[in-house]
Amino acid sequence: MAFYGYIRVSSKKQSCEHQHHEIQQFAKHNNINIDKWVEETITSRKPLNKRKLGQLLDELQDGDILIAAEISRLGRSLLEVMRILETCLNKNCQVWTLKEHYRLGNDIQSKVMAFAFGLSAEIERNLISQRTKASLDSIRATGKKLGRPFAAQSKKLKLSRNTKKVKKLLDMGLTKYRVAKIMGVSPATITHFIQRMGW
């Protein structure tokens, strides 16, 4: 019997350290020695045969135990999670997850739990996706532009709409600093605006 620690992150910006620490602490607390660590940086949407997890599943022998920080590290779709669990169960191997405290073996209770989790996770993702899409559609319908406004462009637009006022303040002899303060922009913005207007 061998213990495998499986760690996956979906991008290079993420670190494997947290998952590694979790599994290591669990192993230490339960007097378990992790025989092999498998770490990969790849999205779970990639086909299983292109992931290190696919190779690991081929290596598993009777009685081996695969440990992951959470079941979503294995796969994000119901079918994929079920396929991975089926492979393990057919080899008489177990899948342990730390977050959910699952100990999935070759028994009906484990299969029911795995199916229920995979189904609920997929439903939750679909609901989040639908809520996000509905929210964005609602914002677009009001005519609002999505995304963060470009600050400098907003300030220039503010000055452009008040060209006469800015010109009047300058003609009154106010300094650029004072005009900037009145208009709520920086002195540099006022300077650039004046240069653009050719005053």
N, C-alpha and C positions, 0 to 999 in steps of 0.2 A: 504494500500500500504506500502511495506517495501523495504528498500534499503539494498542490500547485497554487501559487498566488498569481491571480490575473489582474492586471491594471491597464486601464485604457483612458486616454484623454483624447478629445476630438480635434485639438489644435495645438500648435507648437507654443502658443502663448500660455497654455495651461501646464501645470506641473504634475508629475506623477507622485511627488513626495507625500502628499496628504493621504492618498489611497495606500501607498506603501507603508506609511506609518500606522494607519488603522489596522491593516492586516498583520503587520509585525507585532503590534501591541496585543492583538487578539491571540496570535500564536503564542506569544510569551505568557500571557495570562492562562492559557489552556495547555501549556507544556507541549506545544506542537512545533515541529521543525519543518519549515517550508523547504521542500526539496528543490523546487525550481520556481523562479520568478519569470513571468512573461509580461513584458511591458510594450505597449504600442501607442503611437500617436496617429490615430486614424478615425474618421467618422464611422459610426456604427452602420451608416447607410451603405458602406462599401460591401460588396459581396463577401460572404464568410470565407470563401476560398482564397480571397486576397488579403485576409487578415491573419495575424499570428494566432489568433484564437482558433481559426480553422485548422492550422497545423497542430495546435495543442490538443484539440479534440481527437485528431487521428492518433496521437501518441498515448492517450489515456488507456490505462489497463484496468482490469477487474479490481475493484476496491479503492481506486484512486479518488481523491477528493479535490475538487476545484473550488477555491475560495476567491470571492470578489467582494469589493466594498459594498456594492449594491447591484441588484439584478439588471438595472438599466445599463450598466457597464458592459454587459454581455450583448445586448441588442435592444433596439428601440421599437421594433414592430412585434406584434403578437406572434406572427408566423415564425419570425426568426428566433425569438426567445423559446418558443415551443420546440422548434427544430433542434436547437442547442440542447435543451433539456432532454428531448427524446434520445439524442445521440448519447448523452451521458447515462441516462437510465438504461438504455439497451446494453451499455457496456458495464452495467452494474456499478456505476460511479455515482458519487454524490456531488451536489452543488450547494455550497454554503454561501449565504450572503449576510454581511454584517449589519447593514442598515435595517433590513427587514427581519433579521434573525431567522431566515429560512434555512432548513436542513432538508434539502430535497433529495430523496432517494427513490428507489424503485417501488413505490407504494401508491395506492390510489389517492391518499390524502395529499401527497406531494404533487401529484399530477393535477388535482383539482385546484390547489393553491397556485401552482404555476400558471394554469389557464386563467384563473380569476385575476391574478396580478397583471399578466400580459394584456388581458382584455381591458382592465380598468386604466392601465397606463396609456393604451392606445386611444381610448375614448377621451381621456383627459387632454391628450395632445391635440386631438381633433377639435375639442371644445375651445381650447385656448386659441388655436389657429382661426376658428370661426369667429370668436369674439374679437380678435385683433382685426380681422378683415372687415367685420361689421363696423367697428369703431372708425377705421380709416375711411371707409365708404361714407360714413356719416359726416366726417370732417370735410371730405371732398365735396359733399353735397351742399355744404354751407358756403362753398367758394373759397375756403381758406386754403392757403398753400401749406403743404406738409414740409417738415424739415426746419432746421434752425435758421432764422434770418441772419443775413450777413450784416453785422453791426455797422461797419463803415458805410456800406451802401445805404442803410437805413438813415444814418446821420446826414449823408449827402442829400438824400431825398427830402429830409426835413428842411434843409437849407434851401433846396431848389423850390420848395413850395412857399418859402418865405423870402424870396429874393428881394422884394421891395423893402421889407422890414429890415433885412440885413443891410441893404444899401443905405437906408435912412439912418440907421444907427451909426454907420461908418461916417456918413456925411455930417452927422452931428458932432463928430470928433472923438467918439468913443474909441478906446483901444481895442485891438483884436481880442485881447484877454477878456475885456469887459463884455464885448459882443458875444464871445464864446460862452461866457457864463450865463448871459441872458437867454441864449438860444439852446443851452443845455448840451453843448458839444465841446470838444477840446480845441484849444487855440490852434493846433496843427490843422484840424479840420477846417477851421475858418480860413487859415492861410491858404490851404489848397483850394478852397472854394473861390476865394478872391482871385487867385491866379487863373483858375479855370474860367472865371467870368471876365478876366482881362481888366479888372479895376485897378 
